[in-house]
């Protein structure tokens, strides 16, 4: 019997009983964890984007993580949990993120938190746009990787889930360099898919019990969905997840990049899904309208297509904007900006639009949620 592409099951909350039951149910149609043998080295790649307590829904919840670690350890696996959040990739910084996100709880279930903060270079000749990159060396220790991601909105990519979570294989201090190297959402998404295909996680599990809507991926609002999803192809999982929060495929650059490489069909309707996604879909989920679908259709190789794409980008692409009432003048946005487009003026950030590459690092890492992804007046007018 053919396995489903994606499985979705209910999970009411993060209690130990509910998370373990949900994981067993979501993995059963995929063969469970029968492939895990004693001594197998497993890395669980979580989403630890920033210092955030579990209830903020910015990071993978420790309740679901602990349930997964428990199941793996019971089968004899050696489990390490890791990620490279924004900022310094060292024991002090990442250790603070571990503590804030409640990750240390995995030690009670036999798992370990990664403490190897070395880096390595990889050659990826099959990459579409990224054929050489720097990555976190602890991944080389593993026999297999499980991608345990969080479903959230995202300023640049519209959604962060399975595909975007893999950007965490790049050390935190190197990430701005990649934003600067791939400023166009289409190329940035291709780079993400190159990383996905290089590391190829054995399994992707989505924490969609409490998602993040609005000003994601760090300063949005928790939104209850009550679901856990799983699949062996992370792009197919993402295709289903996009629909759950009301996003079309062409609004999510990583999905367009995956389609370009033949990794997903044009529609989630062509997938074999076990469970009922419609029962979990949230029609009024507060998304970040990026205008990415316009950008994809406008770009091409001919001169007229390139001109059209540039004009459409200027008129329709969203851009970071300051909400002055929330700004405390900490200057984090200026320090994180890879294009040096932000300077502090009388305690407030000023964005040089000519330098801005719209990578939304400032929006993603603003600790007060004062930076938001704002659509242009033209884009808002066209909606009406």
N, C-alpha and C positions, 0 to 999 in steps of 0.2 A: 504494500500500500504506500502510495506516494505521501511524503511528509508535506505538511502545509508550509507555505512561504513564511507566514506570520501567524502567531497565536496571540490572542488577547483574552484576559480573564479579569474578573473583578478582584479588588483588594480594598477593603473599606478603610483600613488605617495601617499604621506601622507596628502594630502589636506583634509579638513573636509568633503567636498562633496563626494570625492572618497572613503574615509575610511568608512563612514557611509553606502554608497551604497553597498560597497563590503561586509560589515558585514551582512547587511540585506539579500543580495543574498546568502552568504555562509551558513547562519543559516536557511533560509527558508525551504530547503529540510529536515532539522533535526527537524522541528517543531517550528522554530524560538525561541523566548524567552517566549513562552506561559506558560512555567512552573514557570516563575517568578511572584510572588504575592507580594502585598504591605507588607512591613515590613520584607521581606526575607533578611537574612544576607548573603552577598556574598563576599568572598575573591577572588580577582583577583591576581593570583600568576604570577608575571612577571619575566623576566630574567634581573637581575641587577648585573651581574657578577663583575663589577669593575667601577671605575670612568671613564666614557666615555660619550662623547657628542653623541646625537642621530645619527648624520651623520656618525659616525664610524661603525655603524651596529653591535655593540657588545651587545647592550641591546634592549629590547622591545621598539619600537618607541612610544613616547607619543601620536603621532597623532592617531594611531590605538587604543591605550589604551583609550584615551579620547572619541573616538567614541563609544567604548564598554560601558564605564561608563555612557555616556549619555543615551544610550538605556536602560540600567539597571535601572537607576534612574527614567527615564520616566515611568517605570512600578512599581515604588514605592520601589525598592530595596534599602537597606542600604549597601553601597559598600566601602570596604577597600582594598587598593592596597598594596602589600608587597612582600618582598623577603629577603633573608639573603645572601648578597654578601660575597666574601672572605674578611677576616680580622675581626676586632672586631665587635661584634653584639651589638651595643649600639647606642644611639640617635645621638651622634656626628659623628661617622663614617658613619652609614647608611644615615644620613641626608645629608652628603656631596655627597654620591652616588645619592640620590634622586635629588639633585640640579643639578649635572653634567648631569644626564640622562634626565632632563626635566620633571621629574615625578610630580612636584608641579602643573603642568597644570591641573591635574585631579580635583583639588579643584574648578576650575571654572565650572565644570560640575556636581558638587554635590558629588564627591567621596572624600575619605579621605586616607591619607597615614598612614600606620601602625606606631604607636608610642609605642607599647607594646613590649619591648625587653627582656621579661622574657623567660625562657626555662623550658621544662618539659621532663620527661622520658615516653616512651611508651613501652608497651609489645605487641609483634606481633607474637603470637604462630604459625600462619600460614606462617610465613616467611620462605623462602628457606634457606638463610644463615644469615639473620639479623632478630633476634627475639626480640631484645631490642635496642632501639636507643633514642637519644636525639633530640628534635625538638623545633621549634619556637612556643611558647605558644599561640600567637595571632590566630593561625589556629583554636583553640578550640572555638573561638567566632562564627565562621561561620556556617551557615546551609549548604552551598554548596561552592565548590571551582571551579573557572574557571582557567584553565591553559593557559595563554597567553604567548607563547614561541617564540623564535627566531630561524631560521634555520641557522646553522653555522657549520663549521668544528670543530673538537676537537682532541687534541693530543692523548688522551688515548682511547676515545670511538669512534673515527672517525667522529662522528656526534653528535651534541647536538641539540635537538629539544624538543618534548613533554616529553619523558621519562627522559632524563638527566636534564631537567629544574627542575624536582621535587627534585633534590638533594639540591635545595635551601631551603627545609624545615629544613635542618640541619643547626644549627648556624654556622656562619663563622669560628670561632675559633675551632670548633669541627671537621670540614671537614678534616683537615690533619690527624686526628686520624683515620678516616674511610679509607682514602687512605692507611695508614700504615696497617690497619687491613685487608684490601682486596687488596693487591698489584697486584694480577693476574687479568687481564682485565675481564676474565670470571666471577670470584667471585664478582668483583666490579660491573659488570653489573647486576648480580643476586641481589646484595644489592639494586641497584637502582630500580629494578622491585619490590622488596619487599616494598620499600617506595611507589612506584606508586600504588600498590595494597592495601596498608594500607589506603592511603588518597583518592584514587579513585576520581579524579576530575570529576565533572558533565559534563564538556565540555572542549575540547582542541582546541584552535585556534592558528594557526601558522602565525606569521609575516614573510612572505617570499617576501615582497615587495622589500626590500633591504636585501640580505643575506650577509654572510661573507665567503669568500673563502680563501685558503692559510693557513697562520699561525694562525688559529682560536684556541680558541674562543674569544680572546681579541685583538690580534695583526695582524689579517688578513686584507684582502682588501674587501671593500664593492663590492657586485656584484648584479646588478639589475636582479630580476626575475619577479617582477610585479604580485605577486600572494598572495592570502590569502586562507588558508585551514582550515577545521574544521571537527571534528568528536567526537563521544562520547567515543571511545576507543582510547586512546592516542598512543598505540602501532601500531594500524592499520594506524593511521595518519603518524606515523614515517616511516612505511614501504613504504608508497607512497612517502614521502619526501626523503628518501634515494635514490630512483630511480631518482628523479628530479636532484640530484647532482651527479649521476653516480655511486652510491655505491650499491654493492650487499648486500643482506641480511646478508650473513655470514661474511661480513666485518664490521658489526656494532654489537658489543657485546650485547648491550641492546636488539636488535632485536632477536639475538640468544637465549638470556635468556627468552624473551617473547615467542618465539616458543617452547622452552623447557617446558613452563608451559601451553601451549595450548591457548595462548592469541591471536595469529595471525596464519594465514595459512602460508605455505612455500613460497608463492609468492603473490605479489600485484595483479597479474592477477586474483586471486581468490576472490578479494574484489569487492564490489559494489561501484564504484566511479562515482560521478556525476561531470561532467566537463571533460576536456581533459588534463591530466597530460603531455602528449607529447608536447602540445603547450607551456609549460613552462619549460620543461627539458633543462638543460644546459650541453651538452656533454663535453665541455672543462672546466667545473668547476674545479678549482684547489683544489684538495682534499689532505688530509694527508694519505698517504698509510701506514697503520699500520701493516699489516701482521697478523691481528687478525684471519683471516680465517684459516691460517696455525696453529695458536695456538689452535684453537678450535678442529681441526681435530687431532692434535697431543696428546691432553690430554685424559687420560682414567684411568681406575682403575687398570689394570694389570701392572706389573712391566715394561714389554717392552714398553707399551704405555706411561707410565710415563717418562721413559728414553727418548723415542722419543720426547715427548712433551717438555722436558727440553732442549734437543739438538736443536730442531726447534726454541724454544724461544730464545736461545742464538744466533743462526745464523740469525734469521729473524726479531725478534721484534725490532721496532724502539726505539730510545733512545733520550733523550734531548741532544742538542749540542749547544755550544755558537757560535754566530756570532760576533766575536770580534769587528768588525767595528761599531756595534750598541751599544755595552755595554758601560755604563757610570759609572759602578762601584758602583751602589746604594746599592747593597747587599740585595735587596728584595728577590731574589731567595734563598739565604741562610737562611733568616729568615722564609720563608714559607715552606721550605723543611721538610716534616714530618719525614724523615729518617735521618736527619742531615748529608746528603751526600754531601753538598756543603759548602766549606770554601772559604773565600776571600784570594787571594794570589796576592800581589802587585796590588790591586785594580781590580782584575779580579776573577770571580768565578771558582773554580776548583771542578770538579765532581768526587767523589769517586765511581767508577763503581761497586765496590763490595757492597757498601751500597745502591746504587740507586735502588729504587723499580719501576721506570718508571711510576710514577703516573702523571707526567707532570705538577705538580703544579708550578714548576719554569717557564715552558713555558707558562702556562696559565696566570700567574700573573706578568710576567716581563713587567714593564711599557714602555719599549723601544722596545719590540719585538725582543730582542737580543737572546732569547732562542728559538730554533726551534726543532720540532720533525724530527729527521733524520733517514732514513732507513740505515740498514747495507749494506756494500759492497756486501755481499752474496745475500741479497734480491734484490738489484739493478741488479746484474749480472743475476739472474734467470729470470728477466723480459725480458732480451735480448737473 
